Amino acid sequence: MRRLNRKKTLNLMKELDAFPKVPDSYVETSASGGTVSLIAFTTIAFLTVMEFMVYRDTWMKYEYEVDKDFTSKLRINIDITVAMRCQYVGADVLDLAETMVASADGLIYEPVVFELTPQQKELQRMLQLIQSRLQEEHSLQDVIFKSAFKSASTALPPREENSLQSPDACRIHGHLYVNKVAGNFHITVGKAIPHPRGHAHLAALVSHESYNFSHRIDHLSFGELIPGIINPLDGTEKIASDHNQMFQYFITVVPTKLHTYKISAETHQFSVTERERVINHAAGSHGVSGIFMKYDISSLMVTVTEEHMPFWQFLVRLCGIIGGIFSTTGILHGVGRFVAEIIFCRFRLGSYRSTSVPLPDGHSSNHLPLITENSTH
């Protein structure tokens, strides 16, 4: 009984076989089939390698939502060199929400030489080249996000040798914590003086001939400091054409949460619009000479997440490639063989010549004579 049940089970499984086996005696091989098979295998191998490279790669997914965090502080990271002595310039932040001067005690004023060394100039040229490419190809920003904490630092290297030239510029670097509202970070003549109705700078003791707001922005960012991230103003250099000149940067800051396979941080991206003009009160161009960075906080927050293709999706795509190529090449081979047989059959019929057989009454017949056993002797 057990053997009978086992045979019935095997017969049932054979009936359910969706992949019937063809005996070898019924299989016919051909040179054309072998050629098509070789092409199919080569194509499958090439596409499999390409699909594996796609599987290994990652991409950045951007999601947008309303920023509901209004109470936390915003960090501003600054590294700017101004072509004036440190005793002549002052930097502070004006908070527009509270109409008060935010503390700028976190900034360091360091006397330096404005002219860069050859090694520093090389890094600045590299940063400017990257900035120009980022403006043309925005997808490069994803590469920068994925390589954060891995790429080389964007800070200027130290000077190779101690210069005999006396310092003629002031490097203002450090970080500030301000409220998450619109504000104005500016560098102008004179140190900042607190005032009940706002703020003022002590600029009376500085002559207009010594004004020179040529500057270089080595780094400017908002939020957590992430090495390897290149910001829009990094490497910017402006040379003043007049003593009384104003440089303005209008910045829109977007809160950003960055989640990659290497880091997870809260930072801020920003876009910037630049403007510069000469202050001439007689010509109607009013204002104050200096460097003004007016920033505004966007109400939207961006979450940037690095994603990877699931393994099951890779297997599905791989099976689709193998099955699709086999099916497609089989159909093309069958159609090509059918067309070739039709062409060769017509060619043979066209090259065939009929023979004429004379009849007793003087007529001729174009039909082939029957071949009999007597006619072969």
Buried (B, 14 or more C-beta within 10 A) or exposed (E): EEEEEEEEEEEEEEEEEEEEEEEEEEEEEEEEBEEBBEBBEEBBEEBBEEBEEEBEEBEBEEEEEEBEEEEEEBBBBBBBBBBBBBEBBBBBBBBBEEEBBBEBEEBEBBEBBBEBBEEBEEBBEEBBEBBEEBEEEEEBBBEBBBBBEEBEEBEBEEEEEEEEEEBBBBBBBBEBEBBBBBBBBBBBBBBBEEEEEEBEBEBEEBEEEEBBBBBBBBBBBBBBEBEBBBBBBBBBBBEBEBBBBBBBBBBBBBBBBBBBEBBEBBBBBBEBEEEBEBBEEEEEEEBEBBBBBBBBBBEEBBBBBBEEBEEEEBEEBBEEBEEEBBEEBBEEBEEEBEEEEEEEEEEEEEEEEEEEEEEEEEEEEEEEEEEEEEEEE
